Amino acid sequence: MALIFHVIFCNEAQLHLASTGGNWNALSAWEQRRMAWSRGPIELWQTARRLDAANLMLALVLCGLPIVVGGLRWRVALRVQGLDLPLREVVRISFVAHFFNAFLLGATGGDVVKAWYAARLTHHKRAEAAVTVVVDRLLGTLALLVFAALMIPLAWHATAPEPLFLRYRRYEALALLVGAMAVAAALLVGIGFYTDLLAEGSAFGRVLRRLPKGTSVARALAACRLFGHRRGFVRTTAVYSLLINLSIVGTFLVLAGGLRLAVPGAVLWFVVPAVICVAALPVTPSGLGVRENLFVSMLAVSAFPGVRHGEALALSLLGYSANLAWSAVGGLVYLLLPGRDALSHLDAAGTSADDPGT
């Protein structure tokens, strides 16, 4: 992350020095570094200040919608497993999970916390509750990947006569990565939902049961078959996912408009969901650095001569800041969570109800 900022700050400092008639190459290496880290942040802040209050508020609202809609989507998965948590509890846990996403690896680290809460609030079906979190994230990621793939034709024709995907290998590589991730996610869904490969009586299930705590894992994987059997589950999940995807892309479209970024909206319809999916991989806390590097690589190119590195970085950081604001709300919910003290009571009460080994 520091390297990314250093390169971008150097670029911003060079542009500023050139506008005043200075010569960057005449400076010593130490002077270049000093100017980059003194002038670079100022230039980045000046770029971020272009955003007016109306755009900022709209972006914040759009950024918060996926948390609530995501909670509704997760509740559908819970009901498939016969678990009917109150809507208030589902939304509360979703906000708490979003708080932990801010510093756990990738953009899905909070799912571990969500599974932990769900398992204890539904003590009689801990394995099934935990698998709903995995399935919800898997289907959400698959929906976002498919959404990004469907936007490729739109982005393809946005820079006629030469498409970005033929002009820049990075666009081609990102499209191929999105396609590979979509195929992998679709295979996992197909195997879990529509085959008996993970059934409790399958060879794989029998092997799992021999491992420590393998009974719970085998039962959780076998429960995935219910999602394929439940009529309308995939369709309902797809509708919720579409709303989430539109909110995510809408957040960055609003921010890009507020920053007056000279990037065709059609390109952002592909770049934003693709970058979000890649940043969700557990590489850095909250995808920090991965996301910024990708936004700069995809948008600060010669095809968009009006977009500086600092502007692409500002777009990514503003999107992250909006997300961080909602993480702070999630942190407040966590501190005030009435169910926190009750969890130990529920856990103790439900221990006897659990199957051995769960």
Residue pairs with C-beta under 8 A, 6 or more apart in sequence:
1 284
1 288
1 289
1 292
4 289
4 292
4 293
4 296
4 313
5 40
5 313
6 33
6 36
6 37
7 309
8 40
8 44
8 296
8 309
8 310
8 313
9 36
9 37
9 39
9 40
9 41
9 44
10 32
10 36
10 40
11 308
11 309
11 310
12 36
12 39
12 40
12 43
12 44
12 308
12 309
12 310
13 24
13 32
13 35
13 36
13 39
13 40
13 43
14 24
15 43
15 308
16 39
16 43
17 23
17 24
17 35
17 39
18 24
24 32
27 35
40 310
43 310
44 310
44 313
44 314
44 317
47 259
47 308
47 310
47 311
47 314
48 259
48 314
48 317
48 318
50 258
50 259
50 260
51 255
51 258
51 259
51 318
52 258
55 254
55 255
55 257
55 258
56 258
58 254
59 251
59 254
59 255
59 258
59 318
59 319
59 322
60 322
60 325
60 326
62 247
62 248
62 250
62 251
62 254
63 247
63 248
63 251
63 319
63 322
63 323
63 325
63 326
64 326
64 329
65 243
65 244
65 247
66 244
66 247
66 248
67 91
67 94
67 95
67 98
67 326
67 330
68 91
68 94
69 240
69 243
69 244
69 247
70 94
70 136
70 140
70 240
70 244
71 87
71 90
71 91
71 93
71 94
72 87
72 90
72 240
73 136
73 139
73 140
73 237
73 240
73 241
73 244
74 90
74 94
74 114
74 132
74 133
74 136
75 85
75 87
75 90
76 233
76 236
76 237
76 240
77 132
77 135
77 136
77 227
77 233
77 237
78 84
78 85
78 90
78 118
78 122
78 129
78 132
80 132
80 226
80 227
80 230
80 233
81 125
81 128
81 129
81 131
81 132
81 223
81 226
82 125
82 128
83 118
83 122
83 125
83 128
83 129
83 132
85 118
85 121
85 122
89 121
89 339
92 333
92 337
92 339
93 114
93 117
93 118
93 121
94 114
95 326
95 329
95 330
95 333
95 334
96 110
96 113
96 114
96 117
96 330
96 333
96 334
96 337
97 110
97 111
97 113
97 114
97 117
97 330
98 110
98 326
98 327
98 330
99 110
99 327
99 328
99 329
99 330
99 331
99 333
99 334
100 109
100 110
100 112
100 113
100 330
101 107
101 108
101 109
101 110
101 286
101 327
102 285
102 286
102 323
102 324
102 327
102 330
102 331
103 109
103 285
103 286
104 110
104 112
104 113
104 285
104 286
105 282
105 283
105 284
105 285
106 279
106 280
106 281
106 282
106 283
106 284
106 286
106 287
107 276
107 279
107 280
107 286
107 287
108 137
108 280
108 282
109 282
109 285
109 286
111 133
111 134
111 137
114 133
115 129
115 130
115 133
115 134
117 339
117 343
118 129
118 130
118 132
118 133
119 126
119 127
119 129
119 130
120 126
120 343
120 346
120 347
120 350
121 129
121 339
121 343
121 346
122 128
122 129
123 346
123 347
123 349
123 350
123 351
123 353
123 354
124 350
124 353
124 354
126 216
126 354
126 358
127 216
127 217
127 219
127 220
127 223
127 358
128 219
128 220
128 223
130 220
131 220
131 221
131 223
131 224
134 220
135 192
135 224
135 227
136 237
138 185
138 188
138 189
139 189
139 234
139 237
139 238
139 241
140 241
140 244
141 181
141 185
141 277
141 280
142 182
142 185
142 186
142 189
143 237
143 238
143 241
143 242
143 244
143 245
144 241
144 244
144 245
144 248
144 273
144 276
144 277
145 178
145 181
145 182
145 185
145 273
145 277
146 182
147 242
147 245
147 273
148 178
148 270
148 273
148 274
148 277
149 175
149 178
149 179
149 182
151 266
151 269
151 270
151 273
152 165
152 175
152 270
154 266
154 269
154 270
155 164
155 165
155 264
155 266
155 267
155 269
155 270
155 271
156 163
156 164
156 165
157 163
157 266
158 164
158 264
158 266
158 267
159 167
159 264
159 267
159 303
164 171
164 267
164 301
164 303
165 171
165 172
165 175
166 172
167 303
168 301
168 303
170 297
170 298
171 298
174 271
174 274
174 275
174 278
174 294
174 298
175 270
175 274
177 274
177 278
178 274
178 277
178 278
181 277
181 278
191 197
191 198
192 198
192 221
192 224
192 225
192 227
192 228
193 224
193 225
193 227
193 228
193 234
194 228
196 202
196 225
197 204
198 204
198 205
198 221
198 222
198 224
198 225
199 205
199 222
199 225
200 218
200 219
200 222
204 221
205 218
205 221
205 222
207 214
208 214
208 215
208 217
208 218
208 221
209 215
209 218
211 217
213 357
214 357
215 355
215 356
215 357
215 358
216 357
216 358
219 355
219 358
227 233
227 234
245 273
248 272
248 273
248 276
249 268
249 269
249 272
249 273
251 319
251 322
252 268
252 272
252 315
252 319
253 265
253 268
253 272
255 315
255 318
255 319
255 322
256 263
256 265
256 268
256 315
259 311
259 314
259 315
259 318
261 299
261 306
261 307
261 311
261 312
261 315
262 304
262 305
262 306
262 307
263 299
263 304
263 307
267 299
271 295
271 298
271 299
275 291
275 294
275 295
275 298
276 291
278 290
278 294
279 287
279 290
279 291
279 294
280 287
281 287
281 290
283 290
284 290
286 320
286 323
288 320
291 316
291 319
291 320
292 313
292 316
292 317
292 320
295 312
295 313
295 315
295 316
296 309
296 312
296 313
296 316
298 312
299 307
299 311
299 312
299 315
300 307
300 308
300 309
300 311
300 312
301 307
334 340
